[in-house]
Amino acid sequence: MLSPSSLLRFRKNLLAWFSQFQRDLPWRRDKHPYRIWLSEIMLQQTRVAAVIPYYLRFLERFPTVESLAAAPPQEVLRLWAGLGYYSRARNLQKAAQEIVAKHHGIFPQSAQQALALPGIGAYTAAAILSIAYQKKLAVLDGNVARVLARLGAVTGDLRSNGRWTQLQQSADTLLDQRSPGDWNQALMELGATICTPRSPQCLLCPVAEFCEARKLGLAISIPEKRKKRDTVDITLASLVLLDPKDRTLLLPPPKSCQKSSSRADVATLLSRMWHFPTIQVHQHAELELRHHAQQLFPSLAKLHLIPVANARHAVTFHSIIILPFLARVPKFPRLPSAKSLPLADLSSLPISNLTRKVARSSLLASST
């Protein structure tokens, strides 16, 4: 706990540092709730550098919450494609529709109403409401938790045994009531740029004098590394049909799936987006994929499957090896739900990074 005078100095030092050294990020250029909300959703589990181009393109296509609410869902996913964690995009649009229907197109200022929106949790609500509306709510995410844990020399797993609740209480105590938005951003910025997970730059830290972990020589060992879930290895095989015009065939997002207790279903691994015919391999990739192709396309008999370069992918705790097979056909079978498009440019449809990797391997093989 800091004394009243130390707390005032702590706040002054951090806010002065943030005012001088904060990064010039596009969502910091105004306090529009829609833009702040969009940025916070995109930044979940995603690096700032990766988010910026997606944020700018998304905002250009959907400049208002009304335009997002009214857009075709597949168009929203297409603009999100490549950013990952696609449930964020689906929840974003659902929330936009609720905001238009229930809140006259304005992001609600009540924490209770914000938390009722799809995809909005405690951290996201506090971040949006404090930055956009100056609500006195303290944020607690991974970056902030790391900063607070080092300041208080909090050891152990930060998310166990009530430690997260204690850290939230610390965040509430430290919150600058006069500038909650800037304060929250300052703490997050400190964790993202100075008080980093590895090699924290303590000599550059504006609040190093208050850090107990630094005084005890524990800055590098706090927080304790969380135990990772065991990796599940999965092998997939994908069929890439190619016609004489170098077009390919993609299947639509699946409407339903079946999950096992230990493995994600293929639809989930494909992010429920447009995809090549894909199966999980159990023993023999080519035979199993050929059987799957015959079920999908009875008119395509005796396909000549050409294996192309394998690809690797990861989804949460799944480590995936993808075995693409290329098959040239004189024309595509009739399948009303499928779409044909150039293998070299699949950008007109929302596809996952996994599908993009299959396309890249197949494109390289088809051009040699």
C-alpha positions in Angstrom: 0.0 0.0 0.0 1.2 3.5 -0.9 1.0 6.4 1.5 -1.3 9.3 0.3 1.7 11.4 -0.8 3.4 8.4 -2.5 0.2 7.6 -4.3 -0.1 11.2 -5.6 3.5 11.0 -6.9 2.9 7.6 -8.4 0.0 8.9 -10.4 1.7 12.1 -11.4 4.8 10.2 -12.7 2.8 7.6 -14.6 0.5 10.1 -16.3 3.3 12.5 -17.2 5.2 9.6 -18.8 2.1 8.5 -20.7 1.5 12.0 -21.9 5.1 12.2 -23.3 5.7 8.7 -24.5 2.4 7.1 -25.5 2.3 5.5 -28.9 0.4 7.2 -31.7 -2.3 4.7 -32.3 -5.3 5.4 -34.5 -7.9 4.7 -31.9 -6.3 7.2 -29.5 -7.0 10.1 -31.9 -10.5 10.7 -30.6 -12.8 9.4 -27.9 -15.6 8.0 -30.1 -17.1 5.0 -28.2 -17.6 2.9 -31.4 -14.0 3.2 -32.4 -12.7 2.5 -28.9 -15.0 -0.5 -28.6 -13.8 -1.8 -32.0 -10.1 -1.4 -31.1 -10.6 -3.1 -27.7 -12.2 -6.1 -29.3 -9.5 -6.4 -32.0 -6.7 -6.1 -29.4 -7.9 -9.1 -27.4 -5.1 -11.6 -27.6 -3.7 -9.8 -30.7 -0.6 -7.6 -31.1 -1.0 -3.9 -31.8 1.0 -4.0 -34.9 -1.2 -6.8 -36.4 -4.4 -4.9 -35.4 -3.7 -1.5 -36.9 -4.2 -2.4 -40.7 -7.3 -4.4 -39.8 -8.7 -1.6 -37.7 -8.3 1.0 -40.5 -9.8 -1.3 -43.2 -12.7 -2.3 -41.0 -13.5 1.3 -40.0 -13.4 2.4 -43.6 -15.9 -0.3 -44.6 -18.0 0.1 -41.4 -17.6 3.7 -40.2 -20.6 3.6 -37.9 -22.3 1.1 -35.6 -25.3 1.2 -37.9 -23.3 0.2 -40.9 -21.8 -2.7 -39.0 -25.2 -3.9 -37.7 -26.7 -3.9 -41.2 -23.8 -5.6 -43.0 -24.0 -9.2 -44.3 -22.3 -11.4 -41.7 -20.0 -12.9 -44.3 -18.8 -9.4 -45.2 -17.9 -8.7 -41.6 -16.0 -12.0 -41.4 -14.2 -11.3 -44.7 -12.9 -8.0 -43.3 -11.8 -9.8 -40.2 -10.2 -12.8 -42.0 -6.6 -13.3 -40.9 -7.0 -11.6 -37.5 -8.1 -14.9 -35.8 -10.5 -15.6 -32.9 -13.5 -15.1 -35.3 -16.1 -15.3 -32.5 -15.0 -11.8 -31.7 -16.2 -10.6 -35.1 -19.5 -12.5 -34.8 -20.1 -11.1 -31.3 -19.1 -7.6 -32.4 -21.9 -7.6 -35.0 -24.4 -9.1 -32.6 -23.6 -6.3 -30.1 -23.8 -3.7 -32.8 -27.3 -4.9 -33.7 -28.3 -4.8 -30.0 -26.9 -1.2 -29.7 -28.9 -0.1 -32.6 -32.1 -1.8 -31.5 -31.9 -1.0 -27.8 -29.6 2.0 -27.3 -30.3 4.2 -30.3 -27.0 3.4 -31.9 -24.9 4.7 -29.0 -22.7 2.4 -26.9 -24.3 2.3 -23.4 -22.7 4.3 -20.6 -23.9 1.9 -17.9 -21.6 -0.9 -16.9 -24.5 -3.3 -16.4 -25.8 -2.5 -19.9 -22.3 -2.8 -21.4 -21.7 -6.2 -19.8 -25.0 -7.5 -21.3 -23.7 -7.0 -24.8 -22.2 -10.1 -26.6 -18.4 -10.2 -26.3 -18.1 -7.7 -23.5 -16.5 -8.8 -20.3 -15.4 -6.9 -17.2 -12.1 -5.7 -18.7 -13.6 -4.6 -22.0 -16.4 -2.8 -20.4 -14.1 -0.9 -18.0 -11.7 0.0 -20.8 -14.4 1.4 -23.2 -16.4 3.2 -20.5 -13.4 4.8 -18.9 -11.8 5.9 -22.1 -14.9 7.0 -24.0 -17.0 8.3 -21.1 -14.5 8.8 -18.2 -16.3 6.4 -16.0 -14.3 5.6 -12.9 -13.6 1.9 -13.6 -10.2 0.3 -13.3 -9.1 -2.1 -16.0 -7.3 -5.4 -15.3 -5.8 -7.3 -18.2 -2.6 -9.3 -18.6 -0.4 -6.2 -19.0 -1.9 -4.4 -16.0 -1.8 -7.5 -13.8 1.9 -8.0 -14.6 2.6 -4.3 -13.6 0.6 -4.6 -10.4 2.1 -7.9 -9.5 5.6 -6.5 -9.8 4.7 -3.3 -7.9 3.5 -5.4 -5.0 5.9 -8.4 -5.5 2.9 -10.7 -5.8 4.2 -14.3 -6.4 2.4 -17.4 -7.6 -0.2 -17.9 -10.4 -1.9 -14.5 -10.7 -5.2 -16.2 -11.7 -5.5 -18.6 -8.8 -6.3 -18.4 -5.1 -8.1 -15.1 -5.2 -5.0 -13.3 -6.5 -6.9 -11.9 -9.5 -9.5 -10.4 -7.1 -6.7 -8.8 -5.1 -5.1 -7.4 -8.2 -8.5 -5.9 -9.2 -8.7 -4.3 -5.7 -5.2 -2.8 -6.2 -6.2 -1.5 -9.6 -9.3 0.1 -8.1 -7.2 1.8 -5.3 -4.6 3.1 -7.7 -7.1 4.5 -10.3 -6.8 8.2 -10.8 -10.4 9.4 -10.3 -9.8 12.6 -12.3 -8.5 10.9 -15.5 -9.6 7.3 -15.4 -9.3 6.9 -19.2 -5.8 8.1 -19.5 -4.9 6.3 -16.3 -6.0 2.9 -17.6 -4.3 3.5 -20.9 -1.1 4.5 -19.1 -1.0 1.3 -17.0 -1.7 -0.8 -20.1 1.0 1.1 -22.1 3.5 0.6 -19.3 2.9 -3.1 -19.4 3.0 -3.3 -23.2 6.2 -1.3 -23.7 8.3 -1.1 -20.5 7.1 -3.7 -17.9 7.2 -6.5 -20.5 7.0 -10.2 -19.7 10.7 -10.7 -20.6 13.5 -8.3 -19.9 11.5 -5.5 -18.3 13.2 -2.1 -18.8 13.3 -1.0 -15.2 15.7 1.8 -15.8 13.2 3.5 -18.1 10.2 2.9 -15.9 8.5 6.1 -14.6 7.4 4.3 -11.4 10.4 2.1 -10.7 10.9 3.7 -7.3 7.6 2.2 -6.1 8.3 -1.4 -7.4 8.8 -4.0 -4.7 9.8 -6.7 -7.2 12.6 -4.5 -8.4 13.8 -3.8 -4.9 13.8 -7.6 -4.1 15.4 -8.6 -7.5 12.3 -10.4 -8.5 11.1 -8.4 -11.5 12.1 -11.1 -14.0 10.6 -14.0 -12.1 7.2 -12.2 -11.6 4.6 -13.2 -12.6 5.0 -16.9 -12.4 4.6 -18.7 -15.7 1.3 -20.4 -16.1 1.2 -24.1 -16.8 0.4 -24.7 -20.5 -2.3 -27.2 -21.5 -0.9 -30.2 -23.2 -0.7 -29.9 -27.0 -3.1 -32.0 -29.1 -1.6 -33.1 -32.4 -4.0 -33.2 -35.3 -3.5 -34.1 -39.0 -5.9 -32.7 -41.6 -6.1 -33.4 -45.4 -7.5 -30.8 -47.8 -8.6 -31.2 -51.4 -7.9 -28.4 -53.8 -9.7 -28.8 -57.1 -8.3 -26.8 -60.0 -10.0 -26.3 -63.4 -8.3 -25.3 -66.7 -8.7 -21.6 -65.8 -6.8 -22.1 -62.5 -10.0 -21.6 -60.5 -10.7 -23.6 -57.3 -13.8 -24.6 -55.4 -14.6 -23.6 -51.8 -17.3 -24.9 -49.6 -19.5 -22.6 -47.4 -19.2 -22.3 -43.6 -20.7 -25.4 -42.0 -24.0 -24.9 -40.2 -23.4 -27.5 -37.6 -20.7 -29.7 -36.1 -20.0 -32.5 -33.7 -17.4 -32.2 -31.1 -15.5 -35.0 -29.2 -14.5 -34.5 -25.7 -10.8 -34.2 -26.4 -10.5 -32.8 -29.9 -11.9 -29.8 -31.8 -14.1 -30.6 -34.8 -12.8 -29.7 -38.2 -15.4 -26.9 -38.6 -13.9 -25.2 -35.5 -10.4 -25.6 -36.8 -11.5 -24.0 -40.0 -13.0 -21.2 -38.0 -16.5 -21.9 -39.5 -15.6 -20.0 -42.7 -15.3 -20.8 -46.4 -12.9 -23.7 -46.9 -11.5 -26.4 -49.1 -13.0 -29.9 -48.6 -11.1 -31.0 -45.4 -11.1 -34.0 -43.2 -9.3 -35.1 -40.1 -6.8 -37.9 -41.0 -6.9 -41.1 -38.9 -4.6 -43.5 -40.8 -4.2 -42.9 -44.5 -4.6 -39.3 -45.8 -5.0 -39.9 -49.5 -7.5 -42.8 -49.2 -9.6 -41.1 -46.6 -9.7 -37.8 -48.6 -10.5 -39.7 -51.8 -13.5 -41.3 -50.0 -14.6 -37.9 -48.7 -14.4 -36.5 -52.2 -16.5 -39.3 -53.6 -19.2 -38.6 -51.1 -19.1 -34.8 -51.8 -18.7 -35.1 -55.6 -20.1 -38.4 -56.9 -19.5 -37.2 -60.5 -15.8 -36.9 -59.9 -14.6 -40.5 -60.4 -10.9 -41.6 -60.1 -9.5 -38.2 -59.1 -5.7 -38.0 -59.5 -4.6 -36.6 -56.2 -1.2 -34.8 -56.2 0.3 -34.2 -52.7 1.8 -30.7 -52.3 3.9 -29.2 -49.6 2.6 -29.7 -46.1 1.6 -26.7 -43.9 1.6 -26.2 -40.2 -0.9 -24.3 -38.2 -1.9 -23.8 -34.5 -5.3 -23.2 -33.0 -5.3 -22.7 -29.2 -3.7 -25.9 -27.9 -4.0 -27.8 -31.2 -0.9 -28.3 -33.3 -2.0 -29.1 -36.8 -0.3 -30.6 -39.8 -2.2 -30.0 -43.0 -1.7 -32.3 -46.0 -3.0 -30.5 -49.1 -3.8 -32.6 -52.3 -4.2 -30.9 -55.7 -6.6 -32.4 -58.3 -7.0 -31.0 -61.7 -10.5 -31.4 -63.2 -11.9 -30.4 -66.6 -14.9 -28.7 -64.9 -16.3 -28.5 -61.4 -19.1 -30.7 -60.2 -22.5 -29.1 -59.6 -22.8 -28.0 -56.0 -25.1 -25.0 -55.5 -23.6 -24.0 -52.2 -20.0 -24.0 -53.3 -18.2 -21.1 -55.0 -15.5 -21.1 -57.6 -12.9 -18.4 -57.7 -9.2 -18.0 -58.7 -6.8 -20.0 -56.5 -4.5 -17.0 -56.6 -7.1 -14.7 -55.1 -9.5 -15.9 -52.5 -10.0 -12.5 -50.9 -13.6 -12.1 -52.0 -14.7 -14.7 -49.4 -14.0 -14.9 -45.6 -11.4 -17.7 -45.1 -9.2 -18.6 -42.2 -5.4 -18.6 -42.0 -5.5 -22.4 -42.2 -7.3 -22.3 -45.6 -5.0 -19.5 -46.8 -2.0 -21.8 -46.1 -3.5 -24.6 -48.0 -4.1 -22.2 -51.0 -0.5 -21.0 -50.8 1.0 -24.5 -50.9 -1.3 -25.5 -53.8 -0.6 -22.3 -55.7 3.1 -22.9 -55.6 2.7 -26.5 -56.7 0.3 -25.6 -59.6 2.7 -23.0 -61.0 5.7 -25.3 -61.2 
